């Protein structure tokens, strides 16, 4: 059994990072959850007591001041201690940039546990989320601000032993990705990324292959193509304007890269995507009117 306070959400105003659920639980001795899978990411922070978190053959023994990450669609099990059952708070979240944000915290599928000394502030952030439980625009922005605060607090001093040896490497990758996202439209090259990250091109290539599974050039191109796809779908900008907005000097060079990556010309992509959306809206017209 557990004494729990839970907020479950289904609205999706934000896409890069959004709240799915949050809450607080005071568990009875040996209270457990699982084995089970979750549809989104969860971070649990232990306030008092202790317990264990199991994933595959790996087990973490955790106590107050520590926490753990649950990844979506991964079978996990966790259980409160028999003598000192834990109290914990949790946040469930998803979004297009979640993996990048977790990398900022040093969390991944090889490092799922952490330590943080700001549990009181983390609890206040979650209380703030739960206080704004309505679907109003104001509440949605308030919840989002508390969610970012939660991540900011976690980033202060997460103590992750496995990644401490690689801290310098992670900082280089983080800075390189940050540079790409802030300058992709300006015609930057891999040499510029390496210079900003303060490493040579060969080492930058090794880091990207190790942590992101792509080369720096592939990451830059993929990011540009992702932005281009958004502009093709959501705006009426010309091909030349989209090319310049994504760091290409001409519509021809942009179109050549886009077709190589997506297997379709930019013009055809725009036509196809908008056509599919029109068909979807028409087919769901009655349902949408009911809503």
C-alpha positions as CSV (number, residue, x, y, z in Angstrom):
1,X,0.0,0.0,0.0
2,X,1.0,3.6,-0.4
3,X,-0.3,7.0,0.5
4,X,-0.1,8.9,-2.9
5,X,-1.0,12.2,-4.4
6,X,-1.0,12.1,-8.2
7,X,-1.5,14.5,-11.1
8,X,-2.1,12.8,-14.5
9,X,-2.2,15.0,-17.7
10,X,-3.2,14.4,-21.3
11,X,-2.9,17.9,-22.8
12,X,0.1,18.4,-25.1
13,X,0.7,22.2,-25.6
14,X,4.5,21.8,-25.7
15,X,6.5,19.4,-27.8
16,X,10.2,19.6,-26.8
17,X,9.5,18.7,-23.2
18,X,6.1,18.2,-21.5
19,X,4.7,16.9,-18.3
20,X,2.8,13.6,-18.3
21,X,2.3,13.0,-14.6
22,X,3.8,13.9,-11.2
23,X,3.2,13.0,-7.6
24,X,4.3,12.0,-4.2
25,X,4.1,8.6,-2.4
26,X,4.6,7.4,1.1
27,X,5.0,3.6,0.9
28,X,4.2,0.9,3.3
29,X,7.0,-1.7,4.1
30,X,7.8,-3.8,1.0
31,X,5.3,-1.9,-1.2
32,X,6.4,-2.5,-4.8
33,X,5.5,-1.7,-8.4
34,X,6.1,-4.0,-11.3
35,X,7.6,-5.6,-13.1
36,X,6.0,-3.2,-15.6
37,X,6.7,-0.8,-18.4
38,X,5.8,2.8,-18.7
39,X,4.9,4.8,-21.8
40,X,7.1,7.8,-21.0
41,X,10.2,8.7,-18.9
42,X,9.9,9.0,-15.1
43,X,12.4,10.4,-12.5
44,X,11.9,9.3,-8.9
45,X,13.5,11.2,-6.1
46,X,13.8,9.6,-2.6
47,X,12.9,12.0,0.2
48,X,13.1,9.6,3.2
49,X,13.7,5.9,3.8
50,X,15.2,3.5,1.3
51,X,14.3,0.9,-1.3
52,X,15.6,-0.9,-4.4
53,X,15.2,-0.4,-8.1
54,X,15.7,-3.3,-10.5
55,X,16.1,-3.4,-14.3
56,X,17.2,-6.6,-15.9
57,X,20.1,-8.0,-13.9
58,X,21.0,-4.7,-12.4
59,X,19.8,-3.6,-8.9
60,X,20.2,-0.2,-7.3
61,X,19.9,0.2,-3.5
62,X,18.7,3.8,-3.0
63,X,18.1,6.0,0.0
64,X,17.1,9.6,0.8
65,X,18.9,12.1,-1.4
66,X,19.1,9.7,-4.3
67,X,16.9,9.0,-7.3
68,X,16.4,6.9,-10.4
69,X,15.4,7.2,-14.0
70,X,12.8,4.9,-15.7
71,X,12.9,4.8,-19.5
72,X,9.8,4.3,-21.6
73,X,8.9,0.7,-22.6
74,X,11.6,-0.8,-20.4
75,X,10.6,-3.5,-17.9
76,X,11.4,-2.3,-14.3
77,X,10.6,-3.2,-10.7
78,X,11.0,-1.1,-7.5
79,X,10.2,-1.9,-3.9
80,X,10.3,-0.1,-0.5
81,X,12.5,-1.4,2.3
82,X,11.0,-3.6,4.9
83,X,12.3,-1.5,7.9
84,X,12.6,2.0,6.5
85,X,10.1,2.2,3.5
86,X,10.8,5.1,1.3
87,X,8.9,8.3,0.5
88,X,9.5,9.6,-3.0
89,X,8.2,12.1,-5.5
90,X,8.2,11.6,-9.2
91,X,7.8,13.4,-12.5
92,X,6.7,11.7,-15.7
93,X,7.7,13.5,-19.0
94,X,8.3,13.1,-22.7
95,X,9.1,15.2,-25.7
96,X,11.4,15.5,-28.7
97,X,14.4,16.9,-26.8
98,X,14.2,14.6,-23.7
99,X,17.3,12.5,-24.5
100,X,19.3,15.7,-25.0
101,X,18.1,17.1,-21.7
102,X,18.8,13.9,-19.8
103,X,22.3,14.0,-21.3
104,X,22.7,17.4,-19.6
105,X,22.0,15.6,-16.3
106,X,24.3,12.7,-17.1
107,X,21.5,10.2,-17.3
108,X,21.2,7.4,-19.9
109,X,20.4,3.7,-20.2
110,X,23.8,2.9,-18.7
111,X,23.5,5.3,-15.8
112,X,20.0,5.4,-14.2
113,X,20.7,6.4,-10.6
114,X,21.9,9.8,-9.2
115,X,22.4,11.8,-6.1
116,X,21.0,15.3,-5.5
117,X,21.1,17.4,-2.3
118,X,18.2,19.7,-3.2
119,X,15.3,17.4,-2.5
120,X,13.3,20.1,-0.7
121,X,13.5,22.3,-3.8
122,X,12.6,19.4,-6.1
123,X,9.5,18.8,-3.9
124,X,8.5,22.4,-4.1
125,X,8.7,22.3,-7.9
126,X,6.4,19.3,-8.0
127,X,4.0,20.9,-5.6
128,X,4.0,23.8,-8.0
129,X,3.1,21.5,-10.9
130,X,0.3,19.9,-8.9
131,X,-1.2,23.3,-7.8
132,X,-1.7,24.2,-11.5
133,X,-3.8,21.1,-12.5
134,X,-6.4,22.8,-14.7
135,X,-6.4,23.0,-18.5
136,X,-6.2,26.8,-18.7
137,X,-3.4,28.4,-20.7
138,X,-2.0,30.0,-17.6
139,X,-1.8,26.6,-15.8
140,X,-0.1,25.0,-18.7
141,X,2.6,27.6,-18.8
142,X,3.0,27.5,-15.0
143,X,3.4,23.7,-15.1
144,X,5.9,24.0,-17.9
145,X,8.0,26.6,-15.9
146,X,8.0,24.3,-12.8
147,X,9.1,21.3,-15.1
148,X,12.1,23.3,-16.3
149,X,12.8,24.3,-12.8
150,X,12.8,20.6,-11.8
151,X,15.4,19.9,-14.5
152,X,17.5,23.0,-13.5
153,X,17.6,21.8,-9.8
154,X,18.6,18.3,-10.9
155,X,21.4,19.7,-13.0
156,X,23.1,21.5,-10.1
157,X,25.0,18.6,-8.5
158,X,23.8,15.3,-9.9
159,X,26.6,12.9,-8.7
160,X,26.9,10.2,-11.4
161,X,30.0,8.0,-10.8
162,X,30.0,6.3,-14.2
163,X,30.0,9.5,-16.1
164,X,32.4,11.4,-13.9
165,X,35.3,10.0,-15.8
166,X,33.7,11.1,-19.1
167,X,32.6,14.5,-17.8
168,X,35.0,16.4,-20.1
169,X,33.8,14.4,-23.1
170,X,30.2,15.1,-22.3
171,X,30.8,18.8,-22.0
172,X,32.4,18.9,-25.5
173,X,29.4,17.1,-27.0
174,X,27.0,19.3,-25.1
175,X,28.7,22.5,-26.4
176,X,28.9,21.2,-29.9
177,X,25.2,20.3,-30.0
178,X,24.4,23.7,-28.5
179,X,26.4,25.4,-31.2
180,X,24.7,23.5,-34.0
181,X,21.2,24.3,-32.7
182,X,22.0,28.0,-32.3
183,X,23.9,28.4,-35.6
184,X,22.6,25.8,-38.1
185,X,21.1,28.6,-40.3
186,X,24.4,30.5,-40.8
187,X,26.3,28.1,-43.0
188,X,28.6,26.6,-40.3
189,X,30.9,23.7,-41.0
190,X,32.3,20.9,-38.9
191,X,35.5,22.9,-38.4
192,X,33.5,25.7,-36.8
193,X,31.8,23.2,-34.5
194,X,35.1,21.7,-33.4
195,X,36.6,25.2,-32.8
196,X,33.6,26.1,-30.6
197,X,33.9,22.9,-28.6
198,X,37.6,23.4,-28.2
199,X,38.6,20.0,-29.7
200,X,40.1,18.9,-33.1
201,X,37.9,17.5,-35.8
202,X,39.1,13.9,-35.4
203,X,38.3,13.9,-31.6
204,X,35.0,15.6,-32.2
205,X,34.1,12.8,-34.7
206,X,35.0,10.2,-32.1
207,X,32.8,11.8,-29.5
208,X,29.8,12.2,-31.7
209,X,30.1,8.5,-32.8
210,X,30.4,7.4,-29.2
211,X,27.5,9.5,-27.7
212,X,25.2,10.3,-30.6
213,X,25.9,7.4,-33.0
214,X,26.4,9.8,-35.9
215,X,29.2,12.0,-37.3
216,X,29.2,15.7,-36.7
217,X,28.4,16.3,-40.3
218,X,25.5,13.9,-40.2
219,X,24.1,15.5,-37.0
220,X,24.4,19.0,-38.6
221,X,22.7,17.9,-41.8
222,X,20.0,15.9,-40.0
223,X,19.2,18.9,-37.8
224,X,18.9,21.2,-40.8
225,X,16.7,18.7,-42.6
226,X,14.4,18.4,-39.6
227,X,14.1,22.2,-39.5
228,X,13.5,22.3,-43.2
229,X,10.7,19.7,-43.0
230,X,9.0,21.9,-40.4
231,X,9.2,25.0,-42.5
232,X,7.9,23.1,-45.6
233,X,4.9,21.9,-43.7
234,X,4.1,24.9,-41.5
235,X,5.0,27.9,-43.7
236,X,4.6,29.2,-47.2
237,X,8.2,30.3,-47.5
238,X,9.8,29.8,-50.9
239,X,12.4,27.1,-51.5
240,X,15.1,29.7,-51.6
241,X,13.9,31.2,-48.4
242,X,13.9,27.8,-46.7
243,X,17.3,27.0,-48.0
244,X,18.8,30.2,-46.6
245,X,16.9,29.6,-43.3
246,X,18.6,26.2,-43.0
247,X,22.2,27.2,-43.9
248,X,22.2,26.6,-47.7
249,X,23.2,29.2,-50.2
250,X,20.8,28.0,-52.9
251,X,17.5,26.2,-53.4
252,X,19.4,23.7,-55.7
253,X,22.0,22.7,-53.1
254,X,19.3,22.5,-50.4
255,X,17.0,20.4,-52.6
256,X,19.8,18.0,-53.5
257,X,20.6,17.3,-49.8
258,X,16.9,17.1,-48.9
259,X,16.1,14.5,-51.5
260,X,19.2,12.4,-50.6
261,X,18.1,12.4,-46.9
262,X,14.3,12.1,-47.3
263,X,14.1,10.3,-50.7
264,X,11.7,13.0,-52.0
265,X,12.1,16.6,-53.3
266,X,11.2,19.5,-51.0
267,X,8.3,20.5,-53.2
268,X,6.9,17.0,-53.2
269,X,7.4,16.7,-49.5
270,X,5.4,19.9,-48.9
271,X,2.6,18.8,-51.3
272,X,2.4,15.3,-49.8
273,X,2.4,16.4,-46.1
274,X,-0.2,19.0,-46.6
275,X,-2.4,16.6,-48.7
276,X,-2.2,14.0,-46.0
277,X,-3.2,16.5,-43.3
278,X,-6.2,17.7,-45.4
279,X,-7.3,14.1,-45.9
280,X,-6.9,13.4,-42.1
281,X,-9.0,16.5,-41.3
282,X,-11.7,15.5,-43.8
283,X,-11.9,12.0,-42.5
284,X,-12.2,13.1,-38.9
285,X,-14.4,16.1,-39.7
286,X,-17.5,14.9,-37.8
287,X,-15.4,13.8,-34.8
288,X,-13.6,17.2,-34.7
289,X,-16.9,19.0,-34.9
290,X,-18.2,17.0,-32.0
291,X,-15.1,17.9,-29.9
